[in-house]
Amino acid sequence: MSDRVRIARVLCIFLMMFVHVQPGIAENVYDRDTAVFDFIYFLFTRILGLSSVSLLSVVSGYFIVASLLKADPLSLARSKFKTLIVPLVAWNLVMLVLLVAYGLMTDKWRDMPDPTLLGWANALFAVTDWPLDVPLWFLRDLFVCCLLSPLLYHALKRFALPTIVLLAVYTLFGDDLYLLQRPQLLLFFALGMWLRIAGTSTITIDRLSLALTAGLVAMVAIFITIRFQRVLLGEMDDQLRVTLDTLLRVTMAGGFWVLTGLIRHSGFAGIFIRLEPYAFVLFCSHAILFNFAGIVFRRFFGNYGSDLFPITFFTLPLLAVLCAVVGLQTIRRSPPLLFLLNAGHSVPPWRRAEPTEEDEKASERRRARA
């Protein structure tokens, strides 16, 4: 279970990054004739990228139950404030400093926050709108879910089905309440809690995931049809659009969980597990990198529609992984920076020293005792 969760974090965050590679054009990229790259772009952004966070929400709900049983709600809130809100503000401040520097160099200030109290609150805390570092809305929403988790725990324990139905209704109609930027997240979070509260075994979870994967095939077919017919999701009825999107995300969560099992027994498992300690910094930093590095890349390889834009699209996520590893290795001995930027977690040296003969003898003695 723990290895598959580590794999899931890296897999989902890596795929999610493709959503934030900026196309550099004003028009809707989905409202174009579907050539080969247009289909690939739709697959990586709308189908895989936007749906990948759902599994992370389920996993977060699953593990919060154990925390609830160990700590009182106030202690849990303090802990989650340190690991979610502090990085939310810190990374948005990093983005703000870079935007100011860019503005001073180019005299372009269009991405700066609105000069109002609400504008600055949104820029740093995502109160009613997206923050400066847009993907970090997830941290804000996850913090709200954690605050609501004691209430959800008791509701799911006593009235599981009505609670899930109520959250599904909130998913469809809750946008204007400003409780969450993405109301769906609370539903997925609660589903994860319910799996843990019900004592669902790993085997049962795998069977549920396989069933959802079968549904995923149908949902992918629907979305591909929508793309080829050039039906714009933004012009659909709101409830229909949210329903389709929620069904895609739920089935994608099952599909990704099945995929983590396959990866766990493949030769790629070691790569995913080794990269997992860098997943949080990768999540927080990639959009900042894409915002500024994308300017340079698009100057050389063009905007969306250019024959060379795929270079930008596939290179920037790989560059983000490299920068996350190098950056976190650079600050791994600085507790203040780790507290601000990585929820207080350090990482081991990337290159471990080769074991000495004495180390090998000690290892052999430990195995013999075992």
N, C-alpha and C positions, 0 to 999 in steps of 0.2 A: 504493500500500500504506500509506504513512505517513498520508495523509489519511483513509483508511478506518479505520485504527486509532484516530486521534483521534476520529472520529465514533463509533466503537464504544464508546470510554470514556464519552463523554457519554450516549449512548443507553442503554447498559446500566446505568450508575449512576442515571440519572434514573428508569428503570423499576423498578429495585431499591428505590428509596426508598418506593414505595407499600406494600411489605411492612411497613414500620416505622411506618406511621400507626396509632396505637393505637385500637382500636375502643371501649375504655372499658367493655366488658362482660366478665363472667367466663366465660360459656358459649361453646362452640365456634361461631363465626360460620358455619361451613360446614354445621352441623347445623340448618338453618332452611329453611323453604319458599323456593323460588327465585323471587323477584320480579325485576324488571328490574335494580335496583341490586345485588341479591345476585349476579346473574350477572356484572355489570360488575366488582364487587369481586373475585370469584373469578378472573376473567380477568386483572386487573391485579396481583393478589397471588400466587395459586398458580401460574398458568400463565406469565405474563410476568415478574413480579418475582423470584420464587424461582429462575427458570431463567436469568436474565440474566447472572449472574456466571460462568457456564460459559465463555462466549466470552472473557471477560477472563483466565480461567485458561489457556486455549489460547494466547492472545496472549502471556501472560507466559512460558510455556514456549518458544514460538517464538523470542522475543528473548533468552532466557537463553543460548542456544547460542552466540551471538556473544560474549557476555560471558565464557563459559567458554574460548573460544579466545584471548581477550585477556589474561585475568587468572588467577592461580593460585587454588585454592579458598579459601585463607585471606583473600586480598585481596577476593575476591567476597563472602565471609561478612561481612567488616568493612563493605563497602559496603552490603550489604543490611540489616545491623543499623542503620546510620544512616538508611536510607530507609524501613524497615519497623517495626523495633522501637521506635526513638526516637519516631516519631509515635504508635505504639500506646500507649506509656506516657503521653506528653504529653496526648493527647486523653482518656484515661481519668482522668488527674489533673484535667483541666478538668471532666469529669463529676462527679468526686468533690467538688470545691470547690462546684459548683452544688448537689449533693445535700445537702451540709452546710448551705449557706445556706438551702435550702428547708426542711430539717429544723428549723433554728433559728427560722424564721418560722412554720412550721405545726405543729411538733412531730410530724411524720410522718417516720419513719426506716426504713420497710420496704424501701427500695431500697438501703440501705447494705450493704457487704460483710459476710460472716460474720466475726465477731471472732476468726479463727484465721489461722495463717500461710498455710494453703492458701487460705482465703477471700480474703485480700489478694493472694495470688499470682494467683488467678483474676481478681480485679477489675482488676488492672493488666496481667497478661501472658496471661490466658486459658490457663492451664496445663492444666486438666482440665475447665473449664466456661467459660461465656460471660463476657466481660469486662463492666465497667460500661457501656461504649459498645458494645453488642452486635455491630453489624456489623463491628467491628474484629477479630473472630475471623479474618476473611479475611487480614489482614496477618500474623497469627501463623502461620496455615497456609501462606501463601505463603512466609514466611521459612523454614519447615521444608522446603518443596519446593525452595527455592534451595540449602539446605544439602545436600539429597540429589541435586541436579542433576548433580554430577560422576559419581556412581555411576549415575544414570539414563542419562547420556550414553553411558557405555561399554556399559551393558547394552543400550540401544536400538541402538547401532551394531553389536553382535555378535549379539544375540538379540532382535530387535525384537518378533516375534510372541509368544514366551513371556513377555517382559516385560510386554506389554500385557495378556495373559491373567492373569498374576499380579496386576497392579494392579486388574483387574476383580474378581478374587476378593477382594482387600483392600477394594474398594469395598463389596462385599456383606457382608463379615464383620468389618470392621476397626474398628467403632465402639468396642469395649471396649479397644482397644490404647492409646488416648489419644495416638497419634502425631499425628493431625489431628482437629480438631473435625468436619470434613466430609471423610471419606476419598475422596469423589468428586473432590475438587480435584486430588489427586495424579494421577489417571487423566487428567483433562483437561490438566493441566500436561505430562504425558508425551506426550500426543497432539500438543501443540504442538511439543514438542522433536522428535518423530519427523518431523513435516512439514518442519522445518528441516534435520534430519540427512539426510533422504532427498532434499533438494534439490527439493522439490515446487514447481512453478511456480505463479504467481498464477492462471493460466488453469485449471490442474488443481484448485487449491483452490476456485475458483469453481464448477467442475463438481461437485466433491464436496459443496459447500454446497447446490447446487441439488438434488442427490439427497437430502441430509438434509432439505431443506425439504419434499420430497414426503412423507418419513416424518413430518415435523412435523405435517402435516395429520391423519394417522392418530392421532398421540399426543394432539393437542388434542381430537380427537373422543372419544377414550377418557376423558380427564380431564373433559370436559364431561358425558359420560354419568355418570361417577362422581358429579359434583356434583348433577345433576338427580335421580339415584337416591338421593342423600343417603347414599352409602357413605363412611364416615369413613376417611381414609387412615391415621390413627393406629391404627385397630383392625385393619388388614390384617396378614397375615403379614409380618414384617420384610423378608425377602428379596424378596418380591413388591413391596412398597412401594418399596424401594430400586431394584429393577430398573426399575419404571415411571418413577420419578423420574429415574434416570440416562438412560434413553432419551429422556425429555422434554427434559432438559438438553442432551444431545448434539445432538438434532435442532434444538433452539432455537438452539444456537450456530451451526449452519449457516444457519438462517433469518435470524438477526441479521446474519451476514456478508453474505448476499445483500442485506439491507436497507441495509447501509452503502454498497454499490455503487449502489443506487438513489438514496440521499440524496446521494452524492458528485456525481451529475450533475443534481441538482435545485437549486432556488433556496434550499433550507434549509441547504446545505452550509456556507455562511459562518457561520451562527449556531452550528452544532455546533463548527466548528473554532475559533471565537473563544472559546467557553466551555470548550474542552478544558483550558487551563491551570488552571482552577478545579475540575476534576473530582475531584482528590484531596481537597481541602479539603471539597468537597461531600459526598464519600463519608464522610469522618471526622466531619463536624459535624452531618449531618442528623438522626440519631437523638437527639442531645442537644437540638436545637431541637424536634423532635416531642415529646419527653418533657415539656418544660415548656410550650411553646406549645399543645400539644394539650389541656392542662388548661383553658386559657382558651377555646380554640375549642369544646371539648365543652360548656363551661358555657353558651355562646351558641347552639350549633347541635345539642346533644344527642349521645348516644352512637350507636353502630351500631344501626340500626333506625329512627332518627329520620328524618323527611322531609328535614331540613336537614343530616344528616351528610355527604352528598356534597360540601357546601361545604368542610368540614374536609378531606375525603379528597383533593380536587383542589387546594385552596389551599395546604396545607402544603408539598408538593413544590416548587411555584413560589416560595413564600416562602423555602425552603431555598436555591434557586438564587440569589435576590437577596441573601440574607445571606452566601453564600459569596463572591460577587463583591465586595460591600461590605467584608466582613471581610478578604479577601486584599488588596484595594487599600489598606486601612488599614495593614496591616503589611508591605507590599511593600518598604519601605526598612529593615526591621529584620532583619538576618541571624540573630540569636538566635531570634526568633519564627518566622522562615521555616524554620530548621533544626529546631525542635521540632514545628511544626504542618504544614509543607508539604514535608518531605523536603529542605529547603534550596533549593527552587526559588522564584524570584521571578516576577512577571508584569509585562508592560508596562503603562503607564497605560491605563485603559479608554478615555478620550477622547484620541485622538492629536491633536496640533496640526495645523491645516490647513497643507499645504505652501506655502511662500513661493514667490515668483517665482524666486528664486535656486535653491531646491530643484528646481523644475521644470526650469530650464535645466540643472542638473547631471544630473538624470535623463535628459534628452534627449541630453546628451553621452555618458553611459554607454551608452545604447541605440545611438547612432551608432557608438561604438567597437565594440560587440558586433556 
